[in-house]
Amino acid sequence: MNSKHMITTINIAKNSTQFSGLLILLLLLLVLTLSSFSVRGALFIEDIDITHHIEKEFQSDPVIPFNTIDVNTNQGVVTLTGSVTNLLAKERAVHLAQTVRGVRSVINRTEVKPISNYAASVLQDAVRKALLYDAATDSYEIEVQADDNGQISLSGTVDSWAERDLAETVAKGVSGVVSVRNNIDIQLQSKRPDNEIKREVEKRLYWNALIDNGLVDVSVTEGKVSLSGAVGSAAEKRLAELDAWVHGVRTIDTSDLQVKKWARDNDLREKKYVARSDVEILAAIQDSMRHDPRVHLFDMEIKVSNGYVTLRGVVDNIQAKKAAISDARNTVGVVRVNNLIKVRSGVDLDDDEIAANIRSALLRHPFTESYEINVRVKNGAAQLNGTVDTVFEKGVAEIVAQRASGATSVRNFLGVSNPGTVTYNPYVYDWAVYDFSWYGGAKMATNKSDREIKLDIENEMFWSPFVDLKDIDIDVNAGVAILTGTVDSWMEYNAARENALEGGAISVINKLNIQ
């Protein structure tokens, strides 16, 4: 072998040794990186990861029975099987799964197996009483039929799809109801032009702060609405369909409205959060209230100043007052709502009758039926005493009492056996725990380290289709989460706060800037 060939061989061996060392170093760095993997770096979502996160959400939910529901995901389509004890829990499971990033749709095959079975006549009477009890549905002319299997049929005529839906919601909230067949007709006063329906649907989608509608297209033919394009979550797709049920609509087709996990881009929000005038915000709030069956009968004085809304007026039930606040709060451009609405009973019921009605309603509701709740009413002001297991159940008891005709206020002194933090998800809850005067909110202590809390907060934000994690910085100090960075809307601002609480923070300092 000549010397030139020896030198070449030695150089190759030397280079190979250096390459091997470099390769080992790179592999070591990769292992270290993976060991400290953050959800910030996740580039794709596996079906099994979606399943795991939904199960985690179910496990921490105060209503959904984690042990009796199974979750399976196939290409973003989630299937729920198993059993629940009431229809509200079955519906809630779907709504919660729809809020997880990557979920395209949810197939709900869970069975409702009530704790107690009621004879058809008993259940029929309970649903009738529930409809008469609720201050918003007591005037509806609805027929109720029931069978011994817990199936309810509703028939009759109402003025709008929203009223039809509210009647169904009230029926679902009766213990023992397994399913509801809604055969209620809607009285159409006159045929509306398709272009008029289209404009109204587009306007409702735009002004709903819970829907990013920049990539949603609306078409209307002979009163049949078709929604196509893309939204960022299955939850938004459901709400888009609800918003499309305006006066004159006969059917709605959302089969071409796709859920795209990439759809959190600015294209989706197209001009949604540009500055709007107070006059525009006012008109949007008025429009929302016209479509709300709990509010539309009342005259509201609405003032808007730089996005700050003040509501004045008189309603005859507490839930109408709460619904008006919610309508304003969920309108694009609203920063805060100041509530000066007064409740004055419009029915001739004495205090004992109101108290008896509230007690019966609490016994009918699947989340409060098992508790001994004492109800007293004085001059229309109801007071609740007793003990329930969770903060959620305490909130439900107050909501049930607020629906009573004749009640002008509710003071909730219920004790809670297992107190804990309840967060607010507007896609799952129809009430906000922060609206209750008794709710303190923050935890006093945590057994998690600050690093654990930070990682869990990042995980919650990653799996939320409503928060853009890459624009948010998280710091945790002694259990207190500090959020900095930018978000696109007040809705995202609030969602980030809820994610921080879900991640285990004892409280949140929210310094996020809204672009």
Secondary structure as UniProt FT lines:
FT   HELIX           3..35
FT   HELIX           39..41
FT   HELIX           47..60
FT   HELIX           66..68
FT   STRAND          69..74
FT   TURN            75..76
FT   STRAND          77..84
FT   HELIX           87..97
FT   TURN            98..99
FT   TURN            101..102
FT   STRAND          105..108
FT   STRAND          111..112
FT   HELIX           120..133
FT   TURN            135..139
FT   STRAND          141..146
FT   TURN            148..149
FT   STRAND          151..158
FT   HELIX           161..172
FT   TURN            175..176
FT   STRAND          179..186
FT   HELIX           194..207
FT   TURN            209..210
FT   TURN            214..215
FT   STRAND          216..221
FT   TURN            222..223
FT   STRAND          224..231
FT   HELIX           234..244
FT   TURN            247..248
FT   STRAND          251..259
FT   TURN            261..264
FT   HELIX           266..269
FT   TURN            270..273
FT   HELIX           278..290
FT   TURN            293..297
FT   STRAND          300..305
FT   TURN            306..307
FT   STRAND          308..315
FT   HELIX           318..329
FT   TURN            332..333
FT   STRAND          336..343
FT   HELIX           351..364
FT   TURN            366..370
FT   STRAND          374..378
FT   TURN            379..380
FT   STRAND          381..385
FT   STRAND          387..388
FT   HELIX           391..402
FT   TURN            405..406
FT   STRAND          409..412
FT   STRAND          415..416
FT   TURN            426..428
FT   HELIX           433..435
FT   TURN            437..438
FT   HELIX           450..463
FT   TURN            465..466
FT   HELIX           469..471
FT   STRAND          472..477
FT   TURN            478..479
FT   STRAND          480..487
FT   HELIX           490..502
FT   TURN            503..504
FT   STRAND          507..510
FT   STRAND          513..514
//
